[in-house]
Amino acid sequence: MGLGSCGRGDRPADADDSPDAAALAQAAAPDFASPTMAAIKRRGRLNCGVHEGLVGFAYTDNRGEWRGFDADFCRALAAAVLGNANAVRFVPLTNSQRFEALRSGRVDVLWRSTSWTLTREAREGVRFAGVNYYDGQGFLVRRSLDLATAAELNGARVCVQRASTSELNVADWFRARGLEYTPVVAANEEAARVAYGRERCDALSADISALAAARTTMSNPDQHAILPDVISKEPLGPVVKRDDEVWTSIVRWTLNALILAEELGVTSENAGQLARESRNPTIRRLLGVEGEVGPMLGLRKDWAKTAIEAEGNYGEIFARNVGKDSPLDLARGLNAQWNARPAGLIYALPIR
């Protein structure tokens, strides 16, 4: 009697443990649907917000084609969701335009060297889907000033972009050290670079990647140096509109698929062969050979394979646009894989 009263004896009399009831409960789970994804499919293209022109990240070549680190991630995302890397409309946006463009639906995703901060998520009505570049703010100076560190900028004129994290970081950095400086505030990044080039300031402060890009555009790049000081943490990544968690997940996992592909040695050249021949279950899941990873996101089974074949894995995108195979020649540094030597911060979430 005592044993019989335990467990099932405490359940409601009308409880139903039949297979049909279990299937019905499972079917009642929220549908993995996205208004943003539905709009993209209707128009047949991804609208991707990018920088107006930043060498290495987003710029147009002499044929008017968009190139760069961020542009390649836009194409990879289009390949993942539409099966066509060229189904992208690039929308150049200024700092002041970028978040409103997301909120209004003018763009589906912002891949525009944007730092992930608490204030932006809390106030701008957006969500960050991940980090694809770990940056930091620094200072570009003329070698003729013979400066070794940023601490020697006491009393200097510093060019910086208005209404940016860069402007706030410079103010905090000088204030914390009791140093004086004169801000030369420009309307946008290009105006700040022009002001520096015309010697209206002694230093240009921005993300180090942007400073490296700015230096390549100068008439005598070797006459300018980036000081070793890094005055902030700037995690850059894709941004989407708030209240579409499904679309946030699709962008997040596409980024992670490209990162994981590098870790596993899956490239644009060998993805097809590995899909046919690899016995590694992690690779097989990534490439859609087994499992239902893509369909769980509302995508095709080979969504990640299509993205990788279109633009390459994370390492290929980095090297081609900002790394060793590019004019910027930036070291991987923090953007190396977690298991590299030396190790970086790039780490793919488990795709399983």
C-alpha positions in Angstrom: 0.0 0.0 0.0 2.8 2.4 1.0 4.8 1.7 -2.2 1.7 2.0 -4.3 1.0 5.5 -3.1 4.4 6.9 -4.1 5.2 8.6 -7.5 2.2 8.2 -9.8 -0.2 8.0 -6.9 0.4 11.8 -6.3 -0.4 12.8 -9.9 -3.7 14.3 -11.0 -6.3 11.8 -11.9 -6.7 13.2 -15.4 -2.9 13.1 -16.2 -2.2 11.4 -19.6 1.1 9.6 -20.1 0.3 8.2 -23.5 2.7 8.7 -26.5 0.1 10.9 -28.2 0.1 13.3 -25.2 3.9 13.5 -25.2 4.0 14.3 -28.9 1.3 17.0 -28.4 3.3 18.6 -25.6 6.4 18.6 -27.8 4.5 20.1 -30.8 3.2 22.9 -28.5 6.8 24.3 -28.2 7.2 27.8 -29.6 7.7 27.9 -33.3 11.2 28.9 -34.4 10.1 31.7 -36.7 11.6 35.1 -37.3 9.9 38.2 -38.7 13.2 39.4 -39.9 14.0 36.2 -41.7 10.5 36.2 -43.3 11.1 39.7 -44.6 14.5 38.6 -46.0 13.0 35.7 -47.8 10.2 37.8 -49.3 12.6 40.3 -50.8 15.3 37.7 -51.7 18.2 39.6 -50.2 19.9 40.5 -46.9 20.2 44.2 -46.1 23.5 44.6 -44.3 24.6 47.9 -42.6 28.3 48.6 -43.0 30.8 51.4 -42.5 30.8 54.2 -45.2 34.4 53.4 -46.0 37.0 51.8 -43.7 40.0 50.1 -45.4 40.1 46.4 -44.5 36.6 46.3 -43.0 34.1 47.8 -45.4 35.0 49.8 -48.6 34.3 49.8 -52.3 37.0 48.7 -54.7 37.7 50.4 -58.1 34.8 48.4 -59.6 32.4 49.6 -57.0 32.3 46.2 -55.2 32.1 46.1 -51.5 35.1 44.5 -49.9 36.5 43.9 -46.4 36.2 41.9 -43.1 32.7 43.1 -42.3 31.5 42.8 -45.9 32.6 39.2 -46.0 30.6 38.4 -42.9 27.6 40.0 -44.6 28.1 37.7 -47.6 28.6 34.6 -45.4 25.3 35.4 -43.6 23.5 35.8 -46.9 24.9 32.4 -48.1 23.7 30.8 -44.8 20.1 32.1 -44.9 19.5 32.4 -48.7 22.0 30.1 -50.2 23.6 32.9 -52.2 26.5 35.0 -51.0 25.7 37.7 -53.5 22.1 38.3 -52.3 23.2 41.3 -50.2 22.4 44.9 -50.4 25.1 46.9 -48.6 23.9 50.0 -46.8 26.6 52.4 -45.8 25.8 54.1 -42.4 27.3 56.8 -40.3 27.7 56.4 -36.5 24.6 58.4 -35.9 22.5 56.5 -38.4 23.4 52.9 -37.6 21.1 52.0 -34.7 18.1 53.9 -36.1 18.6 52.0 -39.4 18.2 48.7 -37.4 15.2 49.9 -35.4 13.4 51.1 -38.5 14.0 47.9 -40.4 16.2 49.7 -43.0 18.8 47.0 -42.4 18.5 43.5 -41.1 21.9 43.3 -39.4 24.6 45.8 -38.6 28.2 44.6 -39.3 29.9 47.9 -38.8 32.8 47.9 -36.3 30.4 48.5 -33.4 31.5 48.0 -29.8 29.3 45.9 -27.6 28.4 48.0 -24.5 25.7 47.8 -21.8 24.4 51.3 -22.6 23.9 50.4 -26.3 21.9 47.3 -25.5 19.9 49.1 -22.8 19.1 52.3 -24.7 19.4 51.7 -28.4 16.8 48.9 -28.8 19.4 46.5 -30.2 21.0 43.1 -29.4 24.6 42.0 -30.1 24.8 38.5 -31.6 28.5 37.9 -30.7 32.0 39.3 -31.1 34.0 38.9 -34.4 36.8 41.2 -33.6 38.5 42.1 -30.3 39.8 45.6 -30.6 41.1 48.4 -28.3 41.5 52.1 -28.6 44.9 53.7 -29.1 46.7 56.7 -30.5 48.2 57.4 -33.9 51.0 60.0 -33.8 53.7 61.4 -36.1 57.1 59.7 -35.6 58.7 63.2 -35.7 57.2 63.8 -32.2 59.4 61.1 -30.9 56.8 59.7 -28.4 57.2 56.4 -26.7 53.9 56.2 -24.8 50.6 57.9 -24.6 51.5 59.3 -21.1 53.7 61.8 -23.1 50.6 63.3 -24.7 50.1 65.6 -21.7 48.9 68.9 -23.1 48.4 67.5 -26.6 45.6 68.1 -29.1 43.7 64.9 -29.8 41.5 64.3 -32.8 38.5 62.1 -32.0 35.1 61.4 -33.5 32.0 63.1 -31.9 29.4 61.0 -30.1 31.5 57.8 -30.1 32.9 55.5 -27.5 36.3 56.9 -28.6 35.4 60.4 -27.4 34.3 59.1 -24.0 37.3 56.8 -23.6 39.8 59.5 -24.3 38.2 61.8 -21.7 38.2 59.0 -19.1 41.8 58.0 -19.8 43.2 61.5 -19.5 41.1 62.3 -16.4 42.1 59.1 -14.6 45.8 60.0 -15.0 45.5 63.7 -14.2 46.7 64.7 -17.6 45.6 67.7 -19.7 44.5 67.5 -23.4 42.6 69.5 -25.9 39.9 67.5 -27.8 39.6 68.2 -31.4 36.1 66.8 -32.1 35.2 65.8 -35.6 31.8 64.9 -37.1 32.9 61.5 -38.3 35.9 59.2 -38.7 36.9 60.6 -42.1 36.8 64.2 -40.7 38.9 63.2 -37.8 41.5 61.6 -40.2 41.5 64.7 -42.3 42.0 66.9 -39.3 45.0 64.8 -38.2 46.4 64.8 -41.7 46.3 68.6 -41.8 48.1 68.7 -38.4 45.2 70.3 -36.6 46.0 67.8 -33.8 49.0 66.0 -32.4 47.3 62.5 -32.1 44.4 60.7 -33.6 42.5 58.4 -31.3 40.2 55.6 -32.4 40.1 51.8 -32.4 43.5 50.4 -33.3 42.2 48.6 -36.4 40.8 51.9 -37.6 44.1 53.6 -36.9 45.9 51.0 -39.0 43.4 51.5 -41.8 43.8 55.3 -41.6 47.6 55.0 -41.7 47.5 53.1 -45.0 45.6 56.0 -46.7 48.3 58.6 -45.8 50.8 59.8 -48.3 53.7 58.6 -46.1 52.4 55.8 -43.8 55.9 55.1 -42.4 56.0 58.6 -40.9 53.2 57.6 -38.5 53.2 55.2 -35.6 50.5 53.6 -33.4 51.6 54.0 -29.7 51.7 50.8 -27.7 49.1 51.9 -25.2 45.6 50.3 -25.4 43.2 52.5 -23.4 40.0 50.5 -23.7 38.4 47.2 -24.6 36.3 47.3 -27.8 34.5 44.0 -28.6 33.2 44.5 -32.1 30.4 42.3 -33.5 27.1 42.0 -35.4 24.1 43.9 -34.1 20.4 43.2 -34.7 17.1 44.7 -33.7 15.7 43.8 -30.3 12.6 41.5 -30.0 13.6 39.0 -32.7 15.5 36.4 -30.7 15.3 33.9 -33.5 17.1 36.2 -35.9 19.7 37.0 -33.2 20.3 33.2 -32.9 20.7 32.8 -36.7 23.3 35.6 -36.9 25.1 34.3 -33.7 25.4 30.7 -34.9 26.5 31.7 -38.4 29.4 33.6 -36.8 30.2 30.7 -34.6 30.1 28.3 -37.5 32.8 30.3 -39.3 34.9 30.4 -36.1 34.5 26.6 -35.5 35.4 25.9 -39.1 38.8 27.4 -38.6 39.3 25.5 -35.4 38.4 22.2 -37.2 40.5 23.0 -40.3 37.4 23.3 -42.5 38.1 25.8 -45.4 36.4 27.2 -48.4 38.5 24.7 -50.5 38.0 21.5 -48.5 34.5 21.9 -47.1 33.0 19.8 -49.9 35.5 17.0 -49.6 35.2 16.9 -45.8 31.4 16.7 -46.1 31.9 13.5 -48.2 34.8 11.9 -46.3 35.2 13.1 -42.8 34.3 10.8 -39.9 34.6 13.5 -37.3 31.1 13.9 -35.9 31.7 17.6 -35.1 32.7 18.3 -38.7 29.8 16.2 -40.0 27.3 18.2 -37.9 28.8 21.5 -38.9 28.6 20.7 -42.6 25.1 19.3 -42.4 26.0 15.6 -43.1 24.3 14.4 -40.0 22.0 15.9 -37.4 19.4 18.6 -37.8 21.4 21.7 -36.7 20.3 23.8 -39.7 16.6 22.9 -39.5 16.6 23.7 -35.8 17.4 27.3 -36.9 14.9 27.3 -39.7 17.7 26.9 -42.2 18.9 24.3 -44.7 21.0 21.4 -43.4 24.0 22.7 -45.3 23.7 26.3 -44.2 27.1 26.4 -42.5 28.8 24.6 -45.4 27.4 27.1 -47.9 28.6 30.0 -45.8 32.1 28.5 -45.4 32.4 27.8 -49.1 31.3 31.3 -50.0 33.8 33.3 -47.9 36.0 30.9 -46.0 36.4 30.3 -42.3 37.1 33.0 -39.8 40.9 32.7 -40.3 40.6 33.0 -44.1 38.4 36.1 -43.8 40.8 37.7 -41.3 44.0 37.0 -43.3 42.5 38.2 -46.5 41.1 41.5 -45.3 43.1 42.7 -42.2 45.8 40.1 -41.6 49.0 38.8 -43.2 47.5 38.8 -46.7 46.3 42.4 -46.5 47.9 45.9 -46.6 46.9 46.3 -42.9 49.0 43.3 -41.9 47.4 43.2 -38.4 48.6 40.4 -36.1 46.0 38.0 -34.9 46.7 38.9 -31.2 43.5 38.7 -29.2 41.7 37.5 -32.4 43.7 34.2 -32.5 41.8 31.0 -31.7 41.7 30.0 -28.1 43.9 27.0 -28.7 46.5 28.8 -30.9 50.1 29.5 -29.7 50.0 32.2 -28.5 46.3 31.9 -27.6 43.7 34.5 -28.3 40.0 35.0 -27.4 38.3 33.6 -30.4 36.3 30.6 -29.2 33.3 29.0 -31.0 30.3 28.0 -29.0 29.5 24.3 -29.3 27.4 23.4 -32.4 25.7 20.3 -31.2 
